[in-house]
Amino acid sequence: MVYPRRRQKNQPARPIGKLPKVSLKRGKKEDNINIYFARPITGCSADEVINYYSIVSSHYGAMGAKIFQPMLGKGALKNEKKFKSVGYETSPCATNHAILQRDLWMVEQADVVLLDLSGAKTVSIGCCMELAIAHWLRKYTLVVMPEDDNPHNHAFVLEAADAIFKNREEAFTYLDKLIESQSGKVVL
């Protein structure tokens, strides 16, 4: 189920974000939709996180989307049993500063930002930052937040999200349709 963005009476609707110009000649990189995927990482194993990003990158890359995800350049961390929130100073691409700057640059490049907050036990500060920046930059933001007791169930998250989905399947089905519609097709 998609929950529309709530707004006050007499307040104009916020634009859904900047989507790429549609070209019927698909295949040119500049015509493809750019998607940034985010999910909580702290406290998760490298296998769990890498597997998630491998699956979404493979699926949406095959659909012609350009994929951005926060594990880029973090190969040195592939054996982590449980990711920490700070302190990876041994890898130049995984320092606190490098993580923040790269992830924010990726959000800036994206047309769509999808935050998958399903299963979160604690607040992901990184995801909240990415959502806030995406909202500020008027990116189209999709959030997966299944549980009512999800720690991200907060006014700022609810209002910064353009659409909130109760499960991944609904969110990914919608994203598939969004990408398909970029070819000029009317998709319902």
N, C-alpha and C positions, 0 to 999 in steps of 0.2 A: 504494500500500500504506500502510495506517495503522499506525503503530508505537504501541502502547499505552504509557502512562506507566509506567516501571519503579518499583517500590517494594521496600523491604526486607521480609523475612519478618516476619510478625506485626505489620506496620505497617498501620493502617487506610487504606483508599483515600481519597484526597483528593476532595472533592466536585468535580464537573466545572465548577462555576461557577454563577452565578446567571443563569438564563434568564428572560425575561419571562413573566408569567402568560399562559396561553393563553386566548384569547377566540375563540369561533366567529364572533363578529361582527367580521370583519376590517375594517380600514380606519381605525380610530381610531388616531391617532399613538402613543398610549401603549401600544398593544397590539403594535406592530411591533417586530421585533428590531432592535437597534442594533449595527452592525458598524463596528469601526475597522480600516482597512486600513493596513498599514505595509510599507515596502520600503526598501532602501538608496537614499539620494538623493545623498549626497556623491559627486562624481566623475561623475555622470550628467548628461545634457543636460536642459534644461527640456522639450523636446519629448518625450523618452523618458518622463520622469516624469509629465508632464501627460497624455500619451496613456494610460498605464497606469491612472491614477486616473479618467480619463474613461470608460474601458471598464468598469471594475468598478463605478463609481458608476451608470452608465447601466443595466447589467444588474441589479444588486441593488436599485437604486432602483425599477426596474420591477416587481420581485418584492415590493415593499412594505417593504423594509428601510430603516431610517434609516442613512445612510452618513456616517461620519466619516473624514477623510483629512487628512494633514498639509500639504497645499498650500493650504488655505483661507487667504485673505488675502494670498497671495504673488503676486498678479498683476503686481506691479512686477518680479518676477524671471523673467517668461515668456520673456525673450530670452537667458537665461543659456546659454552654450555648455557650461559644466561647473560644477555646483554646488560651492560651498565648504562647509566644515563650520562656519565662523564668519564674522562680519564684515559682516553685512548691516544696518548701522545706519541706512541711508537710508530704509528702510520700517519704520514702527512695528509692523507685524505680522510682520516678519521679523527682529527683533532676537534676539539669543541668548536673552534672558529671555522674550520673547513666544513664541518657538518652543517652548521647554521647557514653559511654563505651559499654552499652548493644547493641545499634544499630550498632556500628562498629563491635562488636563481631559477631552479626548476619550476617552482610555483609560478614565477613570472613568465616563463616560457609557455606554460600550459594554457589551453583553452578551457579545459575541464579539470577540476580537482576532485578526486573521489577519496574520501576518508572512510575507511572500514574500521569502525569502532566496536564491531561485534566481539563479544567475549572479553572486553576490557574489564579488568578488576580494579585498576587504579587509573587516575587521570593521566593521559599522555600529554605532557606539556608541549612536546614537539608537534603533535597533531593539532593541538589548539592554536599554536603559533601559525602553523601552515594554513589552517582554516581562516584565521583572522587576516593574514596577509592576502590570501586568495579573495576573501570578501572585500577587503579594501581596494584591491586591484580590479574588482568587478569580474572575477572569473566565475564561471558557472560551477557551483559547488554542490556535490552530491555526498550525502552522509549515510552510512549504514550504521544504525544504532538500534539493535533489536530489543533490548530490555528497558523497561521503564525505570529500573533501578541502576541503569548504566551510570557510572560516575561522571560521564560527559553530559548527562541530562541536565543542562543548565541553560538559562536564558540566552547567553551569548552564543552558545553552539546552535541552539534552536533557531535563533534569528539570523545567524550568519550563513546557515545552510539554505540553499535554494530548494532542495528537496531532501527529505529524510525518508529512508527506506527501513522497514522492519527486518529485512533479511538480505543477504548477499544476492540470492537468486533474483529477487525483484530489481535490485540495483543494477546487476550485470545485464539482465534482460533489457532494462531501460537504456543502459549505455550501448548495448548492441544496436538497438533501434536508433539511437541518436547518431551513431556512426553510419549506419545504413542510410539514414535520411540525408547525409551529407552528399550523397551521389545524385540528389535531386528527386529521389523517390519520396512519395508520400507514405509514411510508415505510421501506423496507429498502434 
